[in-house]
């Protein structure tokens, strides 16, 4: 009986160590100017992925999600060519002309396996 209890304790401890050794797969960072109390009414979704075949569906799903939640959004691929480098100032000008209050940038940094 004591052997079964000891074995169960060891397996439980090993499971806890295994679960706690894996990090969360997504790291989120954000910043908000605490002095800016204005509401965002329209946002540009801009994923920065290496492969266009990943960027298109991700951007489309995020735009759809935000629009469904009541936040007007537009994907950057609808007005930017992903094969042409554009300066930050040109991107800001284009977003301003579209009436966007903010740009939501997603950066994929890779996948870690535990």
MOPAC internal coordinates of N, CA, C and O (Angstrom, degrees):
PM7 1SCF
backbone

  N    0.0000 0     0.00 0     0.00 0    0    0    0
  C    1.4471 1     0.00 0     0.00 0    1    0    0
  C    1.5286 1   110.42 1     0.00 0    2    1    0
  O    1.2310 1   120.52 1   135.59 1    3    2    1
  N    1.3595 1   116.61 1   -44.41 1    3    2    1
  C    1.4615 1   119.66 1   179.16 1    5    3    2
  C    1.5206 1   111.05 1   -64.97 1    6    5    3
  O    1.2310 1   120.09 1   146.38 1    7    6    5
  N    1.3277 1   117.43 1   -33.62 1    7    6    5
  C    1.4598 1   121.55 1   179.60 1    9    7    6
  C    1.5216 1   110.03 1   -65.83 1   10    9    7
  O    1.2310 1   119.97 1   137.62 1   11   10    9
  N    1.3271 1   117.67 1   -42.38 1   11   10    9
  C    1.4685 1   121.12 1   178.07 1   13   11   10
  C    1.5245 1   110.72 1   -64.07 1   14   13   11
  O    1.2310 1   120.44 1   139.68 1   15   14   13
  N    1.3198 1   116.77 1   -40.32 1   15   14   13
  C    1.4577 1   121.13 1   179.47 1   17   15   14
  C    1.5406 1   110.54 1   -65.91 1   18   17   15
  O    1.2310 1   120.43 1   139.15 1   19   18   17
  N    1.3307 1   116.79 1   -40.85 1   19   18   17
  C    1.4581 1   121.69 1   178.79 1   21   19   18
  C    1.5206 1   110.49 1   -66.85 1   22   21   19
  O    1.2310 1   120.11 1   136.76 1   23   22   21
  N    1.3251 1   117.40 1   -43.24 1   23   22   21
  C    1.4606 1   122.05 1   178.60 1   25   23   22
  C    1.5298 1   110.61 1   -62.91 1   26   25   23
  O    1.2310 1   119.90 1   136.69 1   27   26   25
  N    1.3105 1   117.79 1   -43.31 1   27   26   25
  C    1.4575 1   122.26 1   178.07 1   29   27   26
  C    1.5312 1   110.81 1   -62.62 1   30   29   27
  O    1.2310 1   120.26 1   139.14 1   31   30   29
  N    1.3155 1   117.11 1   -40.86 1   31   30   29
  C    1.4678 1   121.39 1   178.37 1   33   31   30
  C    1.5229 1   111.36 1   -64.09 1   34   33   31
  O    1.2310 1   120.42 1   138.17 1   35   34   33
  N    1.3224 1   116.81 1   -41.83 1   35   34   33
  C    1.4654 1   121.22 1   179.29 1   37   35   34
  C    1.5213 1   110.37 1   -65.39 1   38   37   35
  O    1.2310 1   120.00 1   136.47 1   39   38   37
  N    1.3360 1   117.61 1   -43.53 1   39   38   37
  C    1.4657 1   120.79 1   178.50 1   41   39   38
  C    1.5309 1   111.45 1   -64.01 1   42   41   39
  O    1.2310 1   120.29 1   140.36 1   43   42   41
  N    1.3110 1   117.06 1   -39.64 1   43   42   41
  C    1.4575 1   121.21 1   178.58 1   45   43   42
  C    1.5197 1   110.68 1   -64.74 1   46   45   43
  O    1.2310 1   120.24 1   136.77 1   47   46   45
  N    1.3151 1   117.14 1   -43.23 1   47   46   45
  C    1.4602 1   121.92 1   178.42 1   49   47   46
  C    1.5248 1   110.93 1   -63.93 1   50   49   47
  O    1.2310 1   120.56 1   138.13 1   51   50   49
  N    1.3347 1   116.54 1   -41.87 1   51   50   49
  C    1.4633 1   120.54 1   178.35 1   53   51   50
  C    1.5280 1   110.86 1   -63.55 1   54   53   51
  O    1.2310 1   120.26 1   140.64 1   55   54   53
  N    1.3285 1   117.11 1   -39.36 1   55   54   53
  C    1.4684 1   120.79 1   177.55 1   57   55   54
  C    1.5078 1   112.28 1   -64.53 1   58   57   55
  O    1.2310 1   120.63 1   138.87 1   59   58   57
  N    1.3224 1   116.41 1   -41.13 1   59   58   57
  C    1.4696 1   120.32 1   178.99 1   61   59   58
  C    1.5176 1   110.80 1   -64.59 1   62   61   59
  O    1.2310 1   120.33 1   137.68 1   63   62   61
  N    1.3229 1   116.97 1   -42.32 1   63   62   61
  C    1.4706 1   121.12 1   178.42 1   65   63   62
  C    1.5215 1   110.53 1   -63.25 1   66   65   63
  O    1.2310 1   120.00 1   137.68 1   67   66   65
  N    1.3240 1   117.60 1   -42.32 1   67   66   65
  C    1.4608 1   121.87 1  -179.92 1   69   67   66
  C    1.5253 1   111.06 1   -63.75 1   70   69   67
  O    1.2310 1   120.19 1   134.35 1   71   70   69
  N    1.3042 1   117.24 1   -45.65 1   71   70   69
  C    1.4606 1   121.00 1  -178.90 1   73   71   70
  C    1.5254 1   111.51 1   -66.80 1   74   73   71
  O    1.2310 1   120.24 1   138.70 1   75   74   73
  N    1.3218 1   117.14 1   -41.30 1   75   74   73
  C    1.4620 1   119.48 1  -177.07 1   77   75   74
  C    1.5215 1   112.79 1   -77.25 1   78   77   75
  O    1.2310 1   119.55 1   167.55 1   79   78   77
  N    1.3394 1   118.47 1   -12.45 1   79   78   77
  C    1.4643 1   120.19 1  -179.40 1   81   79   78
  C    1.5213 1   112.23 1   -80.98 1   82   81   79
  O    1.2310 1   119.60 1   163.97 1   83   82   81
  N    1.3101 1   118.37 1   -16.03 1   83   82   81
  C    1.4648 1   121.44 1   179.89 1   85   83   82
  C    1.5173 1   109.63 1   -91.26 1   86   85   83
  O    1.2310 1   121.32 1   -47.49 1   87   86   85
  N    1.3424 1   115.07 1   132.51 1   87   86   85
  C    1.4656 1   119.54 1   176.85 1   89   87   86
  C    1.5177 1   110.08 1   -84.27 1   90   89   87
  O    1.2310 1   121.20 1   -15.06 1   91   90   89
  N    1.2984 1   115.30 1   164.94 1   91   90   89
  C    1.4648 1   120.39 1   174.57 1   93   91   90
  C    1.5252 1   108.28 1   -64.64 1   94   93   91
  O    1.2310 1   119.24 1   -40.63 1   95   94   93
  N    1.3400 1   119.05 1   139.37 1   95   94   93
  C    1.4622 1   121.17 1  -175.83 1   97   95   94
  C    1.5182 1   113.68 1   -72.66 1   98   97   95
  O    1.2310 1   119.34 1   167.40 1   99   98   97
  N    1.3145 1   118.86 1   -12.60 1   99   98   97
  C    1.4523 1   121.26 1  -177.29 1  101   99   98
  C    1.5185 1   109.54 1  -126.38 1  102  101   99
  O    1.2310 1   121.14 1   -49.63 1  103  102  101
  N    1.3165 1   115.42 1   130.37 1  103  102  101
  C    1.4554 1   120.45 1   173.89 1  105  103  102
  C    1.5202 1   107.17 1  -109.56 1  106  105  103
  O    1.2310 1   120.37 1   -58.95 1  107  106  105
  N    1.2986 1   116.90 1   121.05 1  107  106  105
  C    1.4500 1   121.40 1  -179.09 1  109  107  106
  C    1.5155 1   109.52 1  -107.22 1  110  109  107
  O    1.2310 1   121.34 1   -45.34 1  111  110  109
  N    1.3021 1   115.04 1   134.66 1  111  110  109
  C    1.4524 1   119.72 1   173.97 1  113  111  110
  C    1.5172 1   107.92 1  -128.72 1  114  113  111
  O    1.2310 1   120.77 1   -32.39 1  115  114  113
  N    1.2784 1   116.14 1   147.61 1  115  114  113
  C    1.4569 1   120.15 1   177.98 1  117  115  114
  C    1.5185 1   108.86 1  -152.56 1  118  117  115
  O    1.2310 1   122.34 1   -17.83 1  119  118  117
  N    1.3107 1   113.13 1   162.17 1  119  118  117
  C    1.4509 1   119.34 1   175.87 1  121  119  118
  C    1.5084 1   107.71 1  -148.45 1  122  121  119
  O    1.2310 1   120.73 1   -41.85 1  123  122  121
  N    1.3049 1   116.20 1   138.15 1  123  122  121
  C    1.4624 1   121.37 1   176.92 1  125  123  122
  C    1.5113 1   107.60 1  -135.23 1  126  125  123
  O    1.2310 1   121.18 1   -46.64 1  127  126  125
  N    1.3050 1   115.34 1   133.36 1  127  126  125
  C    1.4484 1   120.61 1   176.95 1  129  127  126
  C    1.5283 1   107.72 1   -68.04 1  130  129  127
  O    1.2310 1   119.54 1   -64.50 1  131  130  129
  N    1.3214 1   118.48 1   115.50 1  131  130  129
  C    1.4700 1   120.14 1  -176.53 1  133  131  130
  C    1.5292 1   113.35 1   -66.37 1  134  133  131
  O    1.2310 1   119.91 1   162.03 1  135  134  133
  N    1.3294 1   117.78 1   -17.97 1  135  134  133
  C    1.4672 1   120.63 1   179.75 1  137  135  134
  C    1.5228 1   112.68 1   -88.85 1  138  137  135
  O    1.2310 1   120.44 1   172.53 1  139  138  137
  N    1.3372 1   116.77 1    -7.47 1  139  138  137
  C    1.4620 1   120.75 1  -179.99 1  141  139  138
  C    1.5248 1   108.59 1   -98.16 1  142  141  139
  O    1.2310 1   120.60 1   -67.58 1  143  142  141
  N    1.3158 1   116.47 1   112.42 1  143  142  141
  C    1.4658 1   121.70 1  -178.45 1  145  143  142
  C    1.5178 1   112.86 1  -105.39 1  146  145  143
  O    1.2310 1   119.98 1  -168.89 1  147  146  145
  N    1.3296 1   117.65 1    11.11 1  147  146  145
  C    1.4596 1   119.92 1  -177.32 1  149  147  146
  C    1.5291 1   110.87 1   -75.06 1  150  149  147
  O    1.2310 1   121.16 1   -23.46 1  151  150  149
  N    1.3126 1   115.39 1   156.54 1  151  150  149
  C    1.4599 1   121.88 1   179.25 1  153  151  150
  C    1.5258 1   109.59 1   -92.82 1  154  153  151
  O    1.2310 1   120.97 1   -35.20 1  155  154  153
  N    1.3036 1   115.75 1   144.80 1  155  154  153
  C    1.4654 1   121.05 1   176.39 1  157  155  154
  C    1.5133 1   107.85 1   -89.28 1  158  157  155
  O    1.2310 1   120.99 1   -50.64 1  159  158  157
  N    1.3385 1   115.70 1   129.36 1  159  158  157
  C    1.4579 1   119.16 1  -179.48 1  161  159  158
  C    1.5270 1   112.16 1  -111.93 1  162  161  159
  O    1.2310 1   120.12 1   157.60 1  163  162  161
  N    1.3341 1   117.38 1   -22.40 1  163  162  161
  C    1.4567 1   120.51 1   179.28 1  165  163  162
  C    1.5170 1   108.51 1  -149.30 1  166  165  163
  O    1.2310 1   120.88 1   -45.50 1  167  166  165
  N    1.3330 1   115.92 1   134.50 1  167  166  165
  C    1.4544 1   120.83 1  -176.88 1  169  167  166
  C    1.5299 1   109.98 1  -129.89 1  170  169  167
  O    1.2310 1   121.13 1   -33.01 1  171  170  169
  N    1.3275 1   115.44 1   146.99 1  171  170  169
  C    1.4597 1   121.80 1   174.25 1  173  171  170
  C    1.5225 1   107.42 1   -98.81 1  174  173  171
  O    1.2310 1   120.75 1   -51.39 1  175  174  173
  N    1.3258 1   116.17 1   128.61 1  175  174  173
  C    1.4681 1   121.94 1   178.08 1  177  175  174
  C    1.5238 1   107.74 1   -95.65 1  178  177  175
  O    1.2310 1   120.89 1   -57.58 1  179  178  177
  N    1.3420 1   115.91 1   122.42 1  179  178  177
  C    1.4582 1   120.23 1  -175.40 1  181  179  178
  C    1.5341 1   110.42 1  -132.96 1  182  181  179
  O    1.2310 1   120.09 1   -88.76 1  183  182  181
  N    1.3408 1   117.44 1    91.24 1  183  182  181
  C    1.4616 1   118.94 1   174.93 1  185  183  182
  C    1.5276 1   109.85 1   -78.96 1  186  185  183
  O    1.2310 1   120.44 1   -41.83 1  187  186  185
  N    1.3095 1   116.76 1   138.17 1  187  186  185
  C    1.4600 1   121.85 1   178.90 1  189  187  186
  C    1.5288 1   108.52 1  -112.37 1  190  189  187
  O    1.2310 1   121.18 1  -102.36 1  191  190  189
  N    1.3211 1   115.35 1    77.64 1  191  190  189
  C    1.4559 1   121.69 1   179.64 1  193  191  190
  C    1.5248 1   108.58 1  -106.75 1  194  193  191
  O    1.2310 1   120.46 1   -24.27 1  195  194  193
  N    1.3249 1   116.72 1   155.73 1  195  194  193
  C    1.4556 1   120.36 1  -179.96 1  197  195  194
  C    1.5225 1   112.28 1   -70.94 1  198  197  195
  O    1.2310 1   119.88 1   143.56 1  199  198  197
  N    1.3140 1   117.83 1   -36.44 1  199  198  197
  C    1.4591 1   121.52 1  -174.92 1  201  199  198
  C    1.5223 1   110.81 1  -105.37 1  202  201  199
  O    1.2310 1   121.62 1   -51.51 1  203  202  201
  N    1.3241 1   114.50 1   128.49 1  203  202  201
  C    1.4582 1   121.07 1  -179.19 1  205  203  202
  C    1.5291 1   111.51 1   -63.88 1  206  205  203
  O    1.2310 1   120.18 1   147.34 1  207  206  205
  N    1.3366 1   117.27 1   -32.66 1  207  206  205
  C    1.4630 1   119.77 1  -179.16 1  209  207  206
  C    1.5267 1   112.25 1   -67.97 1  210  209  207
  O    1.2310 1   119.66 1   161.74 1  211  210  209
  N    1.3342 1   118.25 1   -18.26 1  211  210  209
  C    1.4610 1   121.88 1   172.87 1  213  211  210
  C    1.5296 1   110.67 1   -90.28 1  214  213  211
  O    1.2310 1   121.15 1   145.20 1  215  214  213
  N    1.3139 1   115.41 1   -34.80 1  215  214  213
  C    1.4565 1   120.63 1  -174.87 1  217  215  214
  C    1.5326 1   111.77 1   -68.89 1  218  217  215
  O    1.2310 1   120.27 1   135.89 1  219  218  217
  N    1.3276 1   117.09 1   -44.11 1  219  218  217
  C    1.4725 1   120.62 1  -177.30 1  221  219  218
  C    1.5282 1   113.35 1   -58.07 1  222  221  219
  O    1.2310 1   118.88 1   125.40 1  223  222  221
  N    1.3348 1   119.75 1   -54.60 1  223  222  221
  C    1.4692 1   118.26 1  -177.99 1  225  223  222
  C    1.5283 1   112.78 1   -67.64 1  226  225  223
  O    1.2310 1   120.24 1   146.26 1  227  226  225
  N    1.3355 1   117.15 1   -33.74 1  227  226  225
  C    1.4586 1   119.33 1   178.72 1  229  227  226
  C    1.5170 1   110.10 1   -64.47 1  230  229  227
  O    1.2310 1   120.75 1   132.22 1  231  230  229
  N    1.3348 1   116.16 1   -47.78 1  231  230  229
  C    1.4604 1   120.35 1   179.95 1  233  231  230
  C    1.5284 1   110.82 1   -61.71 1  234  233  231
  O    1.2310 1   120.31 1   135.60 1  235  234  233
  N    1.3178 1   117.01 1   -44.40 1  235  234  233
  C    1.4688 1   120.52 1  -179.78 1  237  235  234
  C    1.5284 1   111.46 1   -61.52 1  238  237  235
  O    1.2310 1   120.30 1   138.78 1  239  238  237
  N    1.3333 1   117.03 1   -41.22 1  239  238  237
  C    1.4661 1   118.94 1  -179.35 1  241  239  238
  C    1.5269 1   111.50 1   -69.98 1  242  241  239
  O    1.2310 1   119.85 1   143.19 1  243  242  241
  N    1.3329 1   117.89 1   -36.81 1  243  242  241
  C    1.4621 1   120.08 1   178.43 1  245  243  242
  C    1.5308 1   110.98 1   -68.08 1  246  245  243
  O    1.2310 1   120.21 1   137.07 1  247  246  245
  N    1.3311 1   117.20 1   -42.93 1  247  246  245
  C    1.4687 1   120.82 1   178.05 1  249  247  246
  C    1.5212 1   109.76 1   -61.44 1  250  249  247
  O    1.2310 1   120.35 1   136.00 1  251  250  249
  N    1.3179 1   116.94 1   -44.00 1  251  250  249
  C    1.4646 1   121.13 1   178.81 1  253  251  250
  C    1.5292 1   110.91 1   -62.28 1  254  253  251
  O    1.2310 1   120.44 1   136.11 1  255  254  253
  N    1.3245 1   116.76 1   -43.89 1  255  254  253
  C    1.4641 1   120.86 1   179.91 1  257  255  254
  C    1.5282 1   111.00 1   -61.39 1  258  257  255
  O    1.2310 1   120.26 1   130.56 1  259  258  257
  N    1.3253 1   117.11 1   -49.44 1  259  258  257
  C    1.4656 1   120.06 1  -178.73 1  261  259  258
  C    1.5192 1   111.41 1   -63.63 1  262  261  259
  O    1.2310 1   120.09 1   138.10 1  263  262  261
  N    1.3309 1   117.44 1   -41.90 1  263  262  261
  C    1.4576 1   119.94 1   178.15 1  265  263  262
  C    1.5272 1   111.24 1   -62.84 1  266  265  263
  O    1.2310 1   120.23 1   141.08 1  267  266  265
  N    1.3344 1   117.17 1   -38.92 1  267  266  265
  C    1.4616 1   121.03 1   177.09 1  269  267  266
  C    1.5289 1   112.02 1   -65.14 1  270  269  267
  O    1.2310 1   120.39 1   151.20 1  271  270  269
  N    1.3298 1   116.86 1   -28.80 1  271  270  269
  C    1.4659 1   121.94 1   179.56 1  273  271  270
  C    1.5344 1   112.25 1   -85.48 1  274  273  271
  O    1.2310 1   120.24 1   178.02 1  275  274  273
  N    1.3391 1   117.15 1    -1.98 1  275  274  273
  C    1.4528 1   120.64 1   177.52 1  277  275  274
  C    1.5231 1   114.86 1    95.97 1  278  277  275
  O    1.2310 1   120.07 1  -175.86 1  279  278  277
  N    1.3300 1   117.47 1     4.14 1  279  278  277
  C    1.4628 1   121.15 1   177.26 1  281  279  278
  C    1.5241 1   108.29 1  -101.57 1  282  281  279
  O    1.2310 1   120.50 1   -65.27 1  283  282  281
  N    1.3157 1   116.66 1   114.73 1  283  282  281
  C    1.4558 1   120.01 1   179.30 1  285  283  282
  C    1.5174 1   108.75 1   -62.94 1  286  285  283
  O    1.2310 1   121.03 1   -47.58 1  287  286  285
  N    1.3259 1   115.63 1   132.42 1  287  286  285
  C    1.4578 1   119.48 1   179.89 1  289  287  286
  C    1.5196 1   109.71 1  -144.88 1  290  289  287
  O    1.2310 1   122.07 1   -21.42 1  291  290  289
  N    1.3201 1   113.64 1   158.58 1  291  290  289
  C    1.4597 1   121.36 1   179.45 1  293  291  290
  C    1.5213 1   107.54 1  -141.29 1  294  293  291
  O    1.2310 1   120.76 1   -38.13 1  295  294  293
  N    1.3207 1   116.15 1   141.87 1  295  294  293
  C    1.4541 1   120.97 1   178.92 1  297  295  294
  C    1.5133 1   111.53 1   -83.46 1  298  297  295
  O    1.2310 1   120.63 1   -36.56 1  299  298  297
  N    1.3033 1   116.40 1   143.44 1  299  298  297
  C    1.4641 1   121.04 1  -178.56 1  301  299  298
  C    1.5248 1   112.29 1   -65.90 1  302  301  299
  O    1.2310 1   120.14 1   153.68 1  303  302  301
  N    1.3364 1   117.34 1   -26.32 1  303  302  301
  C    1.4595 1   119.82 1   179.84 1  305  303  302
  C    1.5228 1   112.61 1   -69.27 1  306  305  303
  O    1.2310 1   120.29 1   164.80 1  307  306  305
  N    1.3168 1   117.06 1   -15.20 1  307  306  305
  C    1.4681 1   119.49 1   178.93 1  309  307  306
  C    1.5267 1   112.12 1   -77.30 1  310  309  307
  O    1.2310 1   120.25 1   164.20 1  311  310  309
  N    1.3409 1   117.13 1   -15.80 1  311  310  309
  C    1.4655 1   118.81 1   179.04 1  313  311  310
  C    1.5290 1   113.78 1  -134.91 1  314  313  311
  O    1.2310 1   119.41 1   176.05 1  315  314  313
  N    1.3122 1   118.73 1    -3.95 1  315  314  313
  C    1.4636 1   122.24 1   177.02 1  317  315  314
  C    1.5214 1   110.27 1  -121.08 1  318  317  315
  O    1.2310 1   120.60 1   -39.18 1  319  318  317
  N    1.3282 1   116.45 1   140.82 1  319  318  317
  C    1.4509 1   122.17 1   174.83 1  321  319  318
  C    1.5257 1   107.59 1   -87.03 1  322  321  319
  O    1.2310 1   119.21 1   -60.98 1  323  322  321
  N    1.3367 1   119.12 1   119.02 1  323  322  321
  C    1.4623 1   120.46 1  -176.47 1  325  323  322
  C    1.5234 1   113.62 1   -68.28 1  326  325  323
  O    1.2310 1   119.81 1   166.59 1  327  326  325
  N    1.3231 1   117.97 1   -13.41 1  327  326  325
  C    1.4653 1   121.54 1  -179.37 1  329  327  326
  C    1.5238 1   112.99 1   -92.74 1  330  329  327
  O    1.2310 1   120.36 1   178.40 1  331  330  329
  N    1.3300 1   116.93 1    -1.60 1  331  330  329
  C    1.4657 1   121.37 1  -178.41 1  333  331  330
  C    1.5168 1   109.09 1  -118.04 1  334  333  331
  O    1.2310 1   120.91 1   -51.51 1  335  334  333
  N    1.3443 1   115.86 1   128.49 1  335  334  333
  C    1.4692 1   119.51 1   176.62 1  337  335  334
  C    1.5166 1   109.14 1   -74.52 1  338  337  335
  O    1.2310 1   121.06 1   -47.55 1  339  338  337
  N    1.3207 1   115.57 1   132.45 1  339  338  337
  C    1.4655 1   121.77 1  -179.19 1  341  339  338
  C    1.5210 1   107.34 1  -127.45 1  342  341  339
  O    1.2310 1   120.61 1   -37.84 1  343  342  341
  N    1.3077 1   116.43 1   142.16 1  343  342  341
  C    1.4631 1   120.15 1  -179.92 1  345  343  342
  C    1.5299 1   110.43 1   -72.28 1  346  345  343
  O    1.2310 1   121.47 1   -21.63 1  347  346  345
  N    1.3085 1   114.79 1   158.37 1  347  346  345
  C    1.4650 1   121.22 1   178.55 1  349  347  346
  C    1.5266 1   110.35 1   -59.96 1  350  349  347
  O    1.2310 1   120.07 1   140.79 1  351  350  349
  N    1.3184 1   117.48 1   -39.21 1  351  350  349
  C    1.4644 1   120.46 1  -179.68 1  353  351  350
  C    1.5220 1   111.90 1   -61.97 1  354  353  351
  O    1.2310 1   120.16 1   139.97 1  355  354  353
  N    1.3337 1   117.30 1   -40.03 1  355  354  353
  C    1.4728 1   120.72 1   178.80 1  357  355  354
  C    1.5345 1   109.49 1   -66.22 1  358  357  355
  O    1.2310 1   120.32 1   139.56 1  359  358  357
  N    1.3386 1   117.00 1   -40.44 1  359  358  357
  C    1.4690 1   120.55 1   178.18 1  361  359  358
  C    1.5251 1   110.05 1   -63.02 1  362  361  359
  O    1.2310 1   120.40 1   135.19 1  363  362  361
  N    1.3299 1   116.84 1   -44.81 1  363  362  361
  C    1.4681 1   120.37 1   178.70 1  365  363  362
  C    1.5195 1   111.38 1   -61.16 1  366  365  363
  O    1.2310 1   120.30 1   136.45 1  367  366  365
  N    1.3279 1   117.03 1   -43.55 1  367  366  365
  C    1.4699 1   120.91 1   179.23 1  369  367  366
  C    1.5279 1   110.76 1   -60.68 1  370  369  367
  O    1.2310 1   120.85 1   134.82 1  371  370  369
  N    1.3334 1   115.98 1   -45.18 1  371  370  369
  C    1.4601 1   120.07 1  -178.50 1  373  371  370
  C    1.5365 1   110.46 1   -64.77 1  374  373  371
  O    1.2310 1   120.60 1   137.94 1  375  374  373
  N    1.3245 1   116.46 1   -42.06 1  375  374  373
  C    1.4753 1   119.80 1   178.60 1  377  375  374
  C    1.5222 1   110.98 1   -64.42 1  378  377  375
  O    1.2310 1   120.37 1   140.18 1  379  378  377
  N    1.3352 1   116.90 1   -39.82 1  379  378  377
  C    1.4675 1   120.45 1   176.49 1  381  379  378
  C    1.5264 1   110.90 1   -62.45 1  382  381  379
  O    1.2310 1   120.49 1   138.12 1  383  382  381
  N    1.3338 1   116.67 1   -41.88 1  383  382  381
  C    1.4665 1   119.57 1  -178.98 1  385  383  382
  C    1.5235 1   111.95 1   -67.18 1  386  385  383
  O    1.2310 1   120.41 1   155.55 1  387  386  385
  N    1.3271 1   116.82 1   -24.45 1  387  386  385
  C    1.4643 1   121.04 1   177.32 1  389  387  386
  C    1.5250 1   112.39 1   -84.94 1  390  389  387
  O    1.2310 1   120.55 1   173.89 1  391  390  389
  N    1.3289 1   116.56 1    -6.11 1  391  390  389
  C    1.4607 1   120.81 1   179.74 1  393  391  390
  C    1.5200 1   113.45 1    82.08 1  394  393  391
  O    1.2310 1   120.45 1  -158.84 1  395  394  393
  N    1.3304 1   116.75 1    21.16 1  395  394  393
  C    1.4732 1   120.58 1  -179.37 1  397  395  394
  C    1.5221 1   110.30 1   -80.25 1  398  397  395
  O    1.2310 1   121.10 1   -40.82 1  399  398  397
  N    1.3277 1   115.50 1   139.18 1  399  398  397
  C    1.4622 1   121.95 1   177.60 1  401  399  398
  C    1.5242 1   112.14 1   -90.82 1  402  401  399
  O    1.2310 1   120.49 1   161.33 1  403  402  401
  N    1.3243 1   116.67 1   -18.67 1  403  402  401
  C    1.4552 1   119.72 1  -177.17 1  405  403  402
  C    1.5088 1   111.76 1  -160.03 1  406  405  403
  O    1.2310 1   121.34 1   -15.05 1  407  406  405
  N    1.3299 1   115.05 1   164.95 1  407  406  405
  C    1.4599 1   122.56 1   176.96 1  409  407  406
  C    1.5230 1   107.19 1  -122.33 1  410  409  407
  O    1.2310 1   120.84 1   -56.10 1  411  410  409
  N    1.3155 1   116.00 1   123.90 1  411  410  409
  C    1.4504 1   121.61 1   178.49 1  413  411  410
  C    1.5205 1   107.50 1  -100.89 1  414  413  411
  O    1.2310 1   120.49 1   -68.83 1  415  414  413
  N    1.3440 1   116.67 1   111.17 1  415  414  413
  C    1.4614 1   122.40 1  -175.72 1  417  415  414
  C    1.5236 1   109.00 1  -103.05 1  418  417  415
  O    1.2310 1   121.02 1   -50.32 1  419  418  417
  N    1.3275 1   115.66 1   129.68 1  419  418  417
  C    1.4649 1   122.57 1   174.57 1  421  419  418
  C    1.5162 1   107.53 1  -112.18 1  422  421  419
  O    1.2310 1   120.61 1   -51.05 1  423  422  421
  N    1.3149 1   116.44 1   128.95 1  423  422  421
  C    1.4540 1   121.88 1   179.70 1  425  423  422
  C    1.5148 1   108.84 1  -122.64 1  426  425  423
  O    1.2310 1   120.92 1   -60.71 1  427  426  425
  N    1.3148 1   115.84 1   119.29 1  427  426  425
  C    1.4665 1   121.05 1   178.11 1  429  427  426
  C    1.5202 1   107.99 1   -89.34 1  430  429  427
  O    1.2310 1   120.56 1   -56.80 1  431  430  429
  N    1.3257 1   116.54 1   123.20 1  431  430  429
  C    1.4605 1   120.68 1  -176.22 1  433  431  430
  C    1.5098 1   113.09 1  -109.99 1  434  433  431
  O    1.2310 1   119.28 1  -176.59 1  435  434  433
  N    1.2974 1   118.98 1     3.41 1  435  434  433
  C    1.4457 1   121.12 1   178.25 1  437  435  434
  C    1.5138 1   111.91 1   120.14 1  438  437  435
  O    1.2310 1   121.60 1    -3.57 1  439  438  437
  N    1.3251 1   114.55 1   176.43 1  439  438  437
  C    1.4538 1   121.22 1  -178.24 1  441  439  438
  C    1.5137 1   109.08 1  -123.11 1  442  441  439
  O    1.2310 1   120.56 1   -48.52 1  443  442  441
  N    1.3137 1   116.54 1   131.48 1  443  442  441
  C    1.4564 1   121.86 1   174.90 1  445  443  442
  C    1.5134 1   108.53 1  -106.11 1  446  445  443
  O    1.2310 1   121.01 1   -43.41 1  447  446  445
  N    1.3154 1   115.67 1   136.59 1  447  446  445
  C    1.4650 1   120.16 1   175.89 1  449  447  446
  C    1.5112 1   107.91 1  -107.97 1  450  449  447
  O    1.2310 1   120.68 1   -42.47 1  451  450  449
  N    1.3378 1   116.31 1   137.53 1  451  450  449
  C    1.4575 1   118.69 1   177.23 1  453  451  450
  C    1.4909 1   109.99 1   -96.84 1  454  453  451
  O    1.2310 1   120.10 1   180.00 1  455  454  453

